[in-house]
Amino acid sequence: MTTATPRMPALYLSHGAPPLADDPLWPSELAAWSADLPRPRAILMVSAHWEEVPLALGAVEPVPLVYDFWGFPEHYYRVRYGAPGAPGLAASVRGLLRAPGTPVQDIPDRGLDHGAYVPLVEMYPEADVPVLQISLPTLEPARLMDIGRKLAPLRDEGVLIVGSGFFTHNLAALRHTGPGVPGWSAEFDAWGRESLAARDVDALLDFETKSPAGRLAHPRTEHFAPLFVTLGAAEDDLHAQRTPVDGFWMGLSKRSLQFG
């Protein structure tokens, strides 16, 4: 007798920066979240830090890291995360996306960037779950949601689909604000919480004009963009929504979501 693979949820998480590991609260929140999830057979990561056209699949074996940040203390560049590759998942992704005509390319030496490995170090510290990262081929919300819809069948194969961004992200504006949470970050976070609770996908797709301070919260939208892959992959489960992580980190909303 075989055990049926549980349908995996789909996640959107705010991934933090390399110093996330030193935060007194956030790593334990991520660890508790992963402990409450079904065990994934593999993880498919879509990070704000990899834009590539057409959609690209990263390394499948081995999976190196990309230290895509500058000016941090040396120990952040010594972090290792030796997750197994996921060639079978890569083949499934190619099949799901190429069949409807979505162009797909392979970049076999492209490893996990910090949007992928920083949260995974906290959630799956044993690095024993195969991981595949794919690129954002566009920042257009509707197109990303359609990609998520095409990837949704992977959830029934035990694949954890993770969109990794930051619920608010304007580092330049933070340099000109005092301590505490800037108004634009708090306002956007509250609007996002309410829109998600109402399952108002149309408002979320048009967040740049429908939300308060949308263009301040995301002057460039790559950190909100992975949410739409998640929403597409979880379109049938938007009613089954959780917020395992919320609050703010250095003035930015770390709101993170689970669907299903």
N, C-alpha and C positions, 0 to 999 in steps of 0.2 A: 504494500500500500504506500502511495506517495502522498506527501503533504502538499496541499494546494498552496501556491505562492500568494500571500496576501497582496491586495492592491496597495501599492505604495502611495502615500500622500505626495503632493508637490509643494515645494517650499520656495519662499522668497526670503532671503536673509540680508541684513545689513552686515557687511563683512568686516568693518573696522579697518585699521591699518596694522602694520606689524606690532606696535605697542599694545594691541588688544590683549596679548598674552600677559601683560603686566597689570591689567585692570583688576581691581579687587572683586568685581561682581560678574562681569560679562562672560569670562570663560566658564564659570560654573553654570551660568544660564544656558550656554550652548551645550555643555555636557549633559545637563539635565534634560534638555530638549531631545538630544539624540538618544538618550537612554529610554525615552518614552516612545520612540519610533519603532516600527517593525524593522527587523534586520534587513538592510538592502543587499541584493545580490551584486549591485553595481551602482555607481553614482554618476549622473550626467550633470556637469557643471556648465553654466552659462554666466560668465563674469563680465562686469562692466569694463574690465581692463583688457579685453581682447575684441577689437573690431577688425573684421577681415571680410572682404568681398571677393568671390562668393563665400557663402558659409563654409568654414573650415573645421576639420577635425584635427585635434592635436595628437600628441604622442600616444602610442598605445603600448610600447614596450621598449625600453623602460620609460618611466614618466619623470622627467627632470623637473626642477623648479625654475621659475623665472623671477629673479629678484628685481622687480620692476618699480623700484623706489630709490630715492637718492637722499643722502645726508643723514641717515640714521646711524646709531651706534653699531659697531662691527658685529655684535652678537646676533643681530637680526638677520645678517647675511649668512650665518652659520646654521640656521634652522634647516632641518632635513625632514622630508616626508616621502618615504619610499613606497608609495602606494603601488599595487600591481596595475598594469595596464588592462585595458578592456577591449581587446580586439573584436570579441563577439558583439559587444555593444556598438562598436564603431560600424560593424557590418549592418546591424539593425538600423542604425541612424541613417546610413547611406540608403538603405532600401526604403525607409519611410519617406525620406525627403526627395530622393531622385525619382521615385516612381511618379509623383505628381509634377515633376518637371523642375523642381528646385535644384539649381546647380550646387554641387558639393565638391570641395577639394580636400586633399590631405596635406597637412604640414607636419610630417612625422617627427621633427625635432623641436616642436613647440610644446613646452612644458606647462605646468600649472603656475599661473601667476598668483599674486598675493590675494586677489579676490577669491581664489579657489582654495589655496592651501592654508591661509591664515585661519579661517573658520574650521576647516577640516581637522587641523591639528588639535583643536579643542573638542570637536564632536566625535571624531574617530581617531584617537591618539595612537592606536596600534597600527594605523596605516595598513589595515588588512582587508579593506574593501576596494575592489577595482574602481578606478576613476578615469573618466574621459571628459575632457573639456572641449567645448565647441565655441566658435566665435559668434559674436553679434554681426550679422551681415547687413544690418540696417538699424537705425534708431526709430523707425516709423512704428508706432505702437500697434496699428492694425496688422501690419505684416509680421511683426514678432508674435502677436497672438495667434496668427495662422500657423506659424512654425510650431508653436506650442501645441496646437490642436493635432498637427501631424505626428508629433512626438508622443502624444498621450497614450497610445497603446503600450509603450514601454513600461508604464506604471503597472500593468498587469503581468509583466515579466520580472517584477521585483526590482525595478530600476527607480531610484530616488532622483527625481528631477529637481535641480536646485538653481534658481536664479539668484545671483549674488550681486548686490549693489549697495546702495545706501539710501534710506528713505528720504533724507534730505542731504544735499551735498553742494556746498558753496564755500570752498576753503578760502577764496579771496575775500569774501565778505566777512568771514570770521576774523580776519586780521584787523578789521576796523570796528569791531564790536567789543564791548567790555565782557566781564565774566557773566556767566549765566547762559540761558538759552535765548538766542535772538528771536525777536518777534516773528520774523518770516519763517523760521524753522518750526516754532510752536504752532503757528497758524496753518502751515501746510500739513503738519502731522495731524492736527485735529481734523482738518478737512479730509485727509486720506483715511483716517480711522472711520469717520462717518460714512464716506462713500463706499468703503469696503463693507461696512456693516449693512448698508442698504443694498449691496451687490449692484451698485450703479456703475456698470462697466463702461457705459457710454461716457460718463463724466470722467472716469479714470483715463480712458483713451484720449480725451481732450483736456488733459490735466493742465496743459500750459495756459489755456484760456479760462477753464472752468474753476480752477483752484485759486485761493488767495495766495499771493506771493509766489505763484508757481515758477516764474522766471527767476526769482531770487533763490528759491529753494533748489532749483536745477537750472542754472544758467546754460549748462550743456547737459543733455538729458541721459547720458550713458549710464548713470547710476540708478535711474528709475526704470530704464528700458528692460532689464531682465525680469521685472515684475510681469511684463506682458507675455513673455514666454511661459511663465508659471501660470498665469491666468488662462492661457490657451490650453495648457496641459491639464488644468484642473477645472475646465469649464463646467463639467457635470457635478462638481463638488464644491461650488462656491458657497453653498449653504452650510457646509461643514467646515467652518473657518475658526481658526485659533490664532491668538497672538502670543506665542511663547516668550517673546522678548519685546519690551518696549522701553520707554524712557529715552534719555539723551546721553550722548558721549561727546564731550568737548563742544557742546552746542548743537550737534547734529542728531537727528532722530535715528535711533537704532531699531525702530519698529521692524519686526520680522514675523512672517506669516506662514501658516500651515493650512493647506486645503486638503480635506479628506482624512 
